[in-house]
Amino acid sequence: MKKNQILFFLIIIIVYSSCAPRHIERRPSPRNQKKIVQKSFERIKKIEKENRDFRLRKLFYPIKAYIGTPYKFGGDTRRGMDCSGFVYKVFQESFKMKLPHNASQQFSRSTRISTSDLRLGDLVFFSINRNGSIGHVGIYLGSNYFAHASTNYGVIVSSLKEKYYQSRYVGAGRVLF
């Protein structure tokens, strides 16, 4: 009996260690979190002033409303949302458009465009895992910035020029015509 118990615990340890994250994510300090959220608001204000397309400007209202929302896998509410849930909610609220709540499916539903043709409202896609599949999505704002739900900071605005996103960028797609 004791041999079976040891074997059982050994199997549990192996199973759980294979599911463990490869790296430990650090949660930002509240002070750092506040700085990043504030910087996101500043970026949006600047970009919003530069944008002249009144039809697409309605994207800014829900994006600004969600800035600072914490990350929650599978979420799509103010209590927490993931990247595809964020995109789903913004397009639903701005244009009554139903997009899938899945980054890979959003990629499939969009029309491929080149990075040089990006405009407000286009989706930008990233591969964040080792197999190269689409695992992250954001909404392009202009001036190389995009809004997205980051696992560490929640909904924020980041630059496509950041090394992390440059190295994981897969492409862009348009769902608005």
C-alpha positions in Angstrom: 0.0 0.0 0.0 2.8 2.4 0.9 4.5 1.8 -2.4 1.2 2.7 -4.3 0.9 6.0 -2.3 4.5 7.0 -3.1 3.9 6.2 -6.8 0.7 8.2 -6.7 2.4 11.3 -5.2 5.3 11.0 -7.6 2.8 11.0 -10.6 1.1 14.1 -9.1 4.4 15.9 -8.8 5.3 15.1 -12.4 2.0 16.2 -13.7 1.9 19.5 -11.8 5.5 20.3 -12.6 4.8 19.9 -16.4 1.9 22.4 -16.0 4.0 25.0 -14.2 4.8 28.2 -16.0 8.2 28.4 -17.6 8.8 31.7 -16.0 7.4 33.5 -13.0 5.5 36.7 -13.8 6.0 39.6 -11.5 3.0 41.5 -10.6 3.7 45.3 -10.9 3.6 47.4 -7.8 0.5 49.5 -7.4 2.7 52.6 -8.0 4.1 51.2 -11.2 0.7 50.0 -12.3 -0.7 53.6 -11.8 2.2 55.0 -13.9 1.5 52.7 -16.8 -2.2 53.4 -16.7 -1.6 57.1 -16.6 0.9 56.9 -19.5 -1.8 54.9 -21.5 -4.3 57.7 -21.0 -1.8 60.3 -22.1 -1.0 58.3 -25.3 -4.7 58.0 -26.1 -5.4 61.7 -25.6 -2.5 62.6 -28.0 -3.6 60.1 -30.6 -7.3 61.0 -30.3 -6.5 64.7 -31.1 -4.5 63.7 -34.2 -7.3 61.4 -35.6 -9.7 63.0 -38.0 -11.8 60.0 -39.0 -15.0 60.7 -37.1 -16.5 57.3 -38.0 -13.6 55.5 -36.3 -13.2 57.9 -33.4 -16.1 56.2 -31.6 -13.5 53.5 -30.7 -11.8 55.8 -28.3 -14.7 56.0 -25.8 -14.9 52.3 -24.9 -11.1 51.9 -25.1 -10.6 54.8 -22.6 -13.3 53.3 -20.4 -11.5 50.0 -20.2 -8.0 51.3 -19.5 -6.8 50.0 -16.2 -9.2 47.0 -16.2 -7.3 44.0 -14.7 -6.4 41.0 -16.8 -8.6 37.9 -16.4 -8.3 35.0 -18.8 -11.6 34.5 -20.5 -13.0 37.7 -19.1 -14.9 40.5 -21.0 -16.2 42.7 -18.2 -14.8 45.7 -16.2 -14.0 43.2 -13.4 -11.4 41.6 -15.7 -10.8 40.8 -19.4 -8.3 39.1 -21.6 -7.0 40.5 -25.0 -9.7 39.0 -27.2 -12.4 39.8 -24.7 -11.2 43.4 -24.8 -11.3 43.5 -28.6 -14.7 41.8 -28.6 -16.2 44.3 -26.2 -14.8 47.4 -27.9 -16.1 46.4 -31.3 -19.5 45.4 -29.8 -19.9 48.7 -28.0 -18.6 50.9 -30.8 -20.1 49.3 -33.9 -22.5 46.6 -32.6 -20.1 44.2 -34.4 -19.8 40.6 -33.0 -16.3 39.2 -33.2 -15.2 35.9 -31.7 -13.8 35.9 -28.2 -10.6 34.3 -29.4 -7.5 35.9 -30.9 -6.8 33.2 -33.5 -10.4 33.3 -34.7 -10.3 37.1 -34.8 -7.2 36.8 -37.0 -9.1 34.4 -39.3 -12.1 36.8 -39.5 -10.0 39.8 -40.5 -8.6 40.8 -43.9 -4.8 40.8 -43.9 -3.2 44.2 -44.4 0.4 45.3 -44.4 1.9 47.1 -41.4 2.4 50.2 -43.5 -1.4 50.4 -44.1 -2.4 50.2 -40.5 -5.2 52.7 -39.4 -7.3 53.2 -36.3 -9.4 50.2 -35.5 -7.2 47.6 -37.3 -6.2 44.6 -35.3 -2.6 43.6 -34.6 -1.7 40.0 -33.8 1.1 38.4 -31.9 2.5 35.0 -31.2 3.3 34.7 -27.6 3.9 30.9 -27.4 6.6 28.7 -28.8 4.5 27.1 -31.5 4.0 30.3 -33.4 0.2 30.4 -33.2 -1.7 33.6 -32.7 -2.1 34.1 -29.0 -2.5 37.9 -28.5 -4.4 40.7 -30.2 -4.7 44.4 -29.8 -6.5 47.4 -31.5 -4.3 49.7 -33.5 -4.7 53.4 -32.5 -2.2 55.2 -34.7 1.4 56.5 -34.3 2.6 52.9 -33.7 0.4 52.5 -30.6 -2.2 49.8 -29.8 -4.6 49.1 -26.9 -4.7 45.6 -25.5 -5.1 43.6 -22.3 -1.7 42.7 -20.9 -1.4 39.8 -18.5 0.7 42.0 -16.1 -0.9 45.4 -16.4 -4.5 44.8 -17.6 -5.8 47.0 -20.4 -3.1 49.5 -21.4 -1.6 51.2 -24.5 1.7 49.9 -25.8 4.0 50.7 -28.7 4.5 48.3 -31.6 8.2 49.5 -31.4 8.8 47.8 -28.1 11.2 44.9 -28.5 8.8 42.5 -26.9 6.0 43.2 -29.4 8.3 43.6 -32.4 9.7 40.1 -31.8 6.3 38.5 -31.5 4.4 40.5 -34.2 2.6 38.2 -36.7 0.6 40.7 -38.7 -2.4 42.9 -38.9 -6.0 42.5 -40.0 -8.9 44.8 -40.8 -12.5 44.1 -39.7 -13.8 47.6 -40.4 -14.1 48.7 -44.0 
